[in-house]
């Protein structure tokens, strides 16, 4: 049974999403009916695009195209992947993309898992660890308002840069909605439009966040109508 049967349509309607919401779950056993991906991907973020249309599971070797993503997702890297991490980090440092030693502070999910299940939220068959939304700045604003309500003194959403996948362990560790501006890798492997951002909602916050988004989107629509009336009256 899909525990998120209505969530996807509610989010899409409330936020006006252009991209299907997806979910992921790290598991040690794959439930019956979930098939392996059956193909390699150049990076873990490429799975996000594939997940919009199907549910599948991956294992550590499937993530080998991006050793950084293997680490952020808390998968057990092979010796080969570990060696590749060193090569990739060295290249990033030589290009000035990372400062020396910066890679040591990479956010990672501390617990190991054997598999990762990906899929569209409306089809997701198990309890999700995280919900991933692709949003534009206006939609991100509604999301921020939904998280913090009308408290003007509340902290803003945590917004990260590179790597984009680090938003997942950050959100899970803090139990707070986390955003990423989208790194070069993510924008390459997901073909993400320049104006779109990544939002990660921790699994235990999904229900409440969706409820708040619906409420705040209605409030925003009412305010937009109010402002449009004032604009028309000023002409």
DAGI-V164644 format. One record per pair of residues at least 4 apart in sequence whose C-alpha atoms are under 7 Angstrom apart, sorted by sequence separation. I is the first residue (numbers start at 0). GAP is how many residues later the second one is. If there is no record, write none. Layout:
i: (I | I)
gap: (GAP | GAP)
This chain:
i: (5 | 6 | 7 | 8 | 9 | 10 | 11 | 29 | 41 | 45 | 46 | 47 | 49 | 50 | 57 | 59 | 62 | 65 | 66 | 67 | 68 | 69 | 70 | 76 | 77 | 78 | 79 | 80 | 81 | 82 | 83 | 84 | 85 | 86 | 87 | 88 | 89 | 90 | 91 | 92 | 97 | 118 | 119 | 134 | 135 | 136 | 137 | 138 | 139 | 140 | 141 | 142 | 143 | 144 | 165 | 166 | 167 | 168 | 169 | 170 | 181 | 182 | 183 | 184 | 185 | 186 | 191 | 200 | 201 | 204 | 205 | 206 | 207 | 208 | 209 | 210 | 211 | 212 | 213 | 214 | 215 | 216 | 217 | 218 | 219 | 220 | 221 | 222 | 223 | 224 | 225 | 226 | 227 | 228 | 229 | 230 | 11 | 40 | 69 | 76 | 91 | 92 | 118 | 134 | 144 | 170 | 181 | 186 | 200 | 62 | 63 | 91 | 92 | 147 | 170 | 62 | 69 | 92 | 159 | 170 | 59 | 166 | 143 | 166 | 7 | 143 | 166 | 66 | 88 | 59 | 181 | 59 | 163 | 180 | 181 | 59 | 63 | 66 | 67 | 179 | 180 | 66 | 163 | 179 | 36 | 43 | 158 | 159 | 160 | 163 | 178 | 179 | 35 | 36 | 42 | 156 | 157 | 158 | 159 | 160 | 161 | 162 | 178 | 33 | 34 | 35 | 36 | 40 | 156 | 157 | 158 | 159 | 160 | 161 | 177 | 178 | 33 | 34 | 35 | 39 | 42 | 43 | 160 | 163 | 177 | 33 | 41 | 42 | 176 | 177 | 40 | 41 | 176 | 43 | 175 | 176 | 42 | 175 | 174 | 21 | 170 | 21 | 170 | 171 | 170 | 19 | 167 | 166 | 73 | 71 | 72 | 73 | 71 | 72 | 73 | 75 | 70 | 71 | 73 | 74 | 73 | 74 | 73 | 74 | 58 | 58 | 57 | 58 | 56 | 57 | 107 | 56 | 57 | 106 | 135 | 56 | 108 | 135 | 55 | 56 | 107 | 134 | 135 | 55 | 106 | 133 | 134 | 146 | 54 | 55 | 106 | 133 | 134 | 145 | 54 | 133 | 53 | 54 | 132 | 133 | 53 | 131 | 132 | 145 | 50 | 51 | 52 | 131 | 132 | 145 | 50 | 51 | 131 | 50 | 54 | 130 | 131 | 129 | 130 | 142 | 145 | 129 | 130 | 141 | 144 | 129 | 130 | 128 | 129 | 128 | 141 | 127 | 141 | 27 | 26 | 27 | 25 | 26 | 27 | 26 | 25 | 26 | 25 | 24 | 25 | 23 | 24 | 23 | 24 | 71 | 23 | 71 | 22 | 23 | 22 | 68 | 21 | 22 | 71 | 21 | 22 | 20 | 21 | 19 | 20 | 22 | 24 | 25 | 23 | 24 | 22 | 23 | 24 | 23 | 22 | 23 | 22 | 21 | 22 | 21 | 20 | 21 | 20 | 7 | 7 | 6 | 18 | 5 | 3 | 4 | 3 | 16 | 3 | 44 | 1 | 1 | 2 | 1 | 2 | 0 | 1 | 2 | 14 | 44 | 48 | 45 | 44 | 45 | 44 | 42 | 10 | 13 | 13 | 14 | 13)
gap: (4 | 4 | 4 | 4 | 4 | 4 | 4 | 4 | 4 | 4 | 4 | 4 | 4 | 4 | 4 | 4 | 4 | 4 | 4 | 4 | 4 | 4 | 4 | 4 | 4 | 4 | 4 | 4 | 4 | 4 | 4 | 4 | 4 | 4 | 4 | 4 | 4 | 4 | 4 | 4 | 4 | 4 | 4 | 4 | 4 | 4 | 4 | 4 | 4 | 4 | 4 | 4 | 4 | 4 | 4 | 4 | 4 | 4 | 4 | 4 | 4 | 4 | 4 | 4 | 4 | 4 | 4 | 4 | 4 | 4 | 4 | 4 | 4 | 4 | 4 | 4 | 4 | 4 | 4 | 4 | 4 | 4 | 4 | 4 | 4 | 4 | 4 | 4 | 4 | 4 | 4 | 4 | 4 | 4 | 4 | 4 | 5 | 5 | 5 | 5 | 5 | 5 | 5 | 5 | 5 | 5 | 5 | 5 | 5 | 6 | 6 | 6 | 6 | 6 | 6 | 7 | 7 | 7 | 7 | 7 | 10 | 11 | 12 | 12 | 13 | 13 | 13 | 14 | 14 | 15 | 15 | 16 | 16 | 16 | 16 | 17 | 17 | 17 | 17 | 17 | 17 | 18 | 18 | 18 | 19 | 19 | 19 | 19 | 19 | 19 | 19 | 19 | 20 | 20 | 20 | 20 | 20 | 20 | 20 | 20 | 20 | 20 | 20 | 21 | 21 | 21 | 21 | 21 | 21 | 21 | 21 | 21 | 21 | 21 | 21 | 21 | 22 | 22 | 22 | 22 | 22 | 22 | 22 | 22 | 22 | 23 | 23 | 23 | 23 | 23 | 24 | 24 | 24 | 25 | 25 | 25 | 26 | 26 | 27 | 29 | 29 | 30 | 30 | 30 | 31 | 32 | 32 | 33 | 34 | 35 | 35 | 35 | 36 | 36 | 36 | 36 | 37 | 37 | 37 | 37 | 38 | 38 | 39 | 39 | 55 | 56 | 57 | 57 | 58 | 58 | 58 | 59 | 59 | 59 | 59 | 60 | 60 | 60 | 61 | 61 | 61 | 61 | 61 | 62 | 62 | 62 | 62 | 62 | 63 | 63 | 63 | 63 | 63 | 63 | 64 | 64 | 65 | 65 | 65 | 65 | 66 | 66 | 66 | 66 | 67 | 67 | 67 | 67 | 67 | 67 | 68 | 68 | 68 | 69 | 69 | 69 | 69 | 70 | 70 | 70 | 70 | 71 | 71 | 71 | 71 | 72 | 72 | 73 | 73 | 74 | 74 | 75 | 75 | 85 | 86 | 86 | 87 | 87 | 87 | 88 | 89 | 89 | 90 | 91 | 91 | 92 | 92 | 93 | 93 | 93 | 94 | 94 | 95 | 95 | 96 | 96 | 97 | 97 | 97 | 98 | 98 | 99 | 99 | 100 | 100 | 101 | 103 | 103 | 104 | 104 | 105 | 105 | 105 | 106 | 107 | 107 | 108 | 109 | 109 | 110 | 111 | 111 | 112 | 113 | 114 | 115 | 115 | 116 | 117 | 117 | 118 | 118 | 120 | 120 | 121 | 122 | 122 | 123 | 123 | 124 | 124 | 124 | 124 | 141 | 141 | 143 | 144 | 144 | 145 | 146 | 199 | 199 | 200 | 202 | 203)
